[in-house]
Amino acid sequence: MWFATAWPCVAAGPGEATVGALGPEWVAVAPERLERTRGGFQLPSGLALSFGIERVVHVNGTLVASASVHIPDVARMTAAQARDLAEMNRGLLVQVGEGNAFTPSTAINGVVIQNTLGGQEVRALTTLDVGVGTLGMFQQLNANAALQDALNTAAGAP
């Protein structure tokens, strides 16, 4: 399975350092680097789409299971990315303690946690990352509005 994590503020490479409002230890990553990381699917209208999913399970604050997949360009999904997505649909099985038994008849398509121990702090988190970039559409709307204003205020306009 392919694992990927994209953080908006991480250690930056050379020439990328900028100090943010969160303090000197938080460094913004250059937009170009983020774009390579998160990818996306861009329609002719300028609408960009990307998709990712991550599942993690922590027991008593320790990460015990994780799975993630990121499809940076849905229109050009590779065979490996399709396999990763299919693997994600198989799900995660986490068993804490002894005496757990689980035999799924089909894919789990989620997270199954079995816990036979008392006093355990079990946390499961599923994160969907769906990006929609509408900058191109807003730029076109702004250009159309500017053109309409210019036509309305032009000499000899009705």
C-alpha positions as CSV (number, residue, x, y, z in Angstrom):
1,M,0.0,0.0,0.0
2,W,1.2,3.5,-0.8
3,F,1.5,5.8,2.2
4,A,1.5,9.6,1.9
5,T,1.0,12.5,4.2
6,A,0.8,16.1,3.1
7,W,1.3,18.7,5.9
8,P,0.7,22.4,5.2
9,C,3.5,23.4,7.5
10,V,6.5,21.2,7.6
11,A,10.2,21.4,7.3
12,A,10.9,23.1,4.0
13,G,13.7,22.6,1.5
14,P,16.3,25.2,0.6
15,G,14.9,28.5,-0.5
16,E,11.4,27.7,0.8
17,A,11.7,29.0,4.4
18,T,9.3,31.6,5.5
19,V,8.3,32.3,9.1
20,G,4.6,32.1,9.7
21,A,2.3,33.5,12.4
22,L,2.6,30.3,14.4
23,G,6.2,30.8,15.3
24,P,9.7,30.2,13.9
25,E,9.4,26.4,14.2
26,W,6.5,26.4,11.7
27,V,7.8,26.8,8.2
28,A,5.5,27.2,5.2
29,V,6.1,24.9,2.3
30,A,6.4,26.5,-1.2
31,P,3.2,26.1,-3.2
32,E,5.1,24.3,-6.0
33,R,6.2,21.6,-3.6
34,L,2.7,21.3,-2.2
35,E,1.3,21.0,-5.7
36,R,3.7,18.1,-6.5
37,T,2.6,16.4,-3.2
38,R,-1.1,16.7,-3.4
39,G,-1.6,16.7,-7.2
40,G,-5.1,17.1,-8.5
41,F,-7.4,16.7,-11.5
42,Q,-8.1,19.9,-13.4
43,L,-11.1,20.2,-15.7
44,P,-11.0,22.5,-18.7
45,S,-13.0,25.1,-16.7
46,G,-10.1,25.3,-14.3
47,L,-11.8,23.3,-11.5
48,A,-9.1,21.1,-9.9
49,L,-10.0,17.9,-8.0
50,S,-7.8,15.6,-5.9
51,F,-8.7,12.7,-3.5
52,G,-7.1,11.0,-0.6
53,I,-8.1,8.9,2.4
54,E,-6.3,7.9,5.5
55,R,-7.3,5.6,8.3
56,V,-5.4,5.4,11.6
57,V,-6.0,3.5,14.9
58,H,-4.3,4.4,18.1
59,V,-4.4,2.3,21.3
60,N,-3.3,4.1,24.5
61,G,-1.7,6.8,22.3
62,T,0.3,4.4,20.2
63,L,-0.3,4.1,16.5
64,V,-1.1,0.5,15.9
65,A,-2.5,0.5,12.4
66,S,-2.7,2.9,9.4
67,A,-3.5,2.8,5.8
68,S,-3.7,5.7,3.3
69,V,-4.1,6.3,-0.4
70,H,-3.8,9.5,-2.4
71,I,-4.9,9.9,-5.9
72,P,-3.3,13.1,-7.1
73,D,-4.8,13.1,-10.6
74,V,-8.1,11.2,-10.9
75,A,-8.2,11.6,-14.6
76,R,-4.8,9.8,-14.9
77,M,-5.1,7.2,-12.1
78,T,-2.4,4.6,-12.5
79,A,-2.9,0.9,-12.1
80,A,-0.9,1.0,-8.9
81,Q,-3.2,3.8,-7.5
82,A,-6.2,1.8,-8.4
83,R,-4.8,-1.3,-6.6
84,D,-4.1,0.9,-3.6
85,L,-7.7,2.2,-3.6
86,A,-9.0,-1.4,-3.9
87,E,-6.7,-2.4,-1.0
88,M,-8.1,0.5,1.1
89,N,-11.6,-1.0,0.5
90,R,-10.5,-4.2,2.1
91,G,-10.3,-2.3,5.4
92,L,-8.4,-2.5,8.6
93,L,-8.7,-5.1,11.3
94,V,-7.3,-4.2,14.7
95,Q,-7.4,-6.8,17.6
96,V,-6.3,-5.7,21.1
97,G,-5.8,-8.4,23.6
98,E,-6.3,-12.2,23.4
99,G,-9.3,-14.2,22.3
100,N,-10.4,-12.0,19.4
101,A,-11.8,-13.8,16.4
102,F,-13.1,-12.1,13.2
103,T,-13.5,-13.8,9.8
104,P,-15.2,-11.4,7.3
105,S,-17.2,-13.0,4.5
106,T,-16.6,-9.9,2.3
107,A,-14.3,-6.8,2.4
108,I,-14.6,-4.8,5.6
109,N,-14.6,-1.5,3.7
110,G,-13.9,0.3,7.0
111,V,-12.3,-0.3,10.3
112,V,-13.1,-3.2,12.7
113,I,-11.6,-3.0,16.2
114,Q,-11.9,-5.9,18.7
115,N,-10.8,-5.2,22.2
116,T,-10.8,-7.8,25.0
117,L,-8.8,-5.7,27.4
118,G,-10.3,-3.3,29.9
119,G,-9.2,0.2,30.5
120,Q,-7.8,0.8,26.9
121,E,-8.1,4.1,25.1
122,V,-8.9,3.2,21.5
123,R,-9.1,5.9,18.9
124,A,-9.9,5.5,15.2
125,L,-9.8,8.3,12.7
126,T,-10.7,8.3,9.0
127,T,-9.7,11.4,7.1
128,L,-10.9,12.2,3.6
129,D,-8.9,14.8,1.7
130,V,-10.9,16.1,-1.2
131,G,-9.5,19.2,-2.8
132,V,-11.5,21.5,-5.0
133,G,-9.6,24.4,-6.6
134,T,-11.9,27.0,-8.1
135,L,-9.4,29.7,-8.8
136,G,-9.8,29.4,-12.6
137,M,-13.6,29.7,-12.3
138,F,-13.3,32.8,-10.1
139,Q,-10.8,34.4,-12.4
140,Q,-13.2,33.9,-15.3
141,L,-16.1,35.3,-13.3
142,N,-14.0,38.3,-12.4
143,A,-12.9,38.9,-16.1
144,N,-16.6,38.6,-17.2
145,A,-17.7,41.1,-14.6
146,A,-14.9,43.5,-15.6
147,L,-15.9,43.2,-19.2
148,Q,-19.6,43.7,-18.4
149,D,-18.8,46.8,-16.3
150,A,-16.6,48.2,-19.1
151,L,-19.4,47.7,-21.7
152,N,-22.0,49.2,-19.4
153,T,-19.9,52.4,-18.7
154,A,-18.6,52.8,-22.3
155,A,-19.5,56.0,-24.2
156,G,-22.7,55.4,-26.2
157,A,-23.8,52.4,-24.1
158,P,-27.5,52.1,-23.7
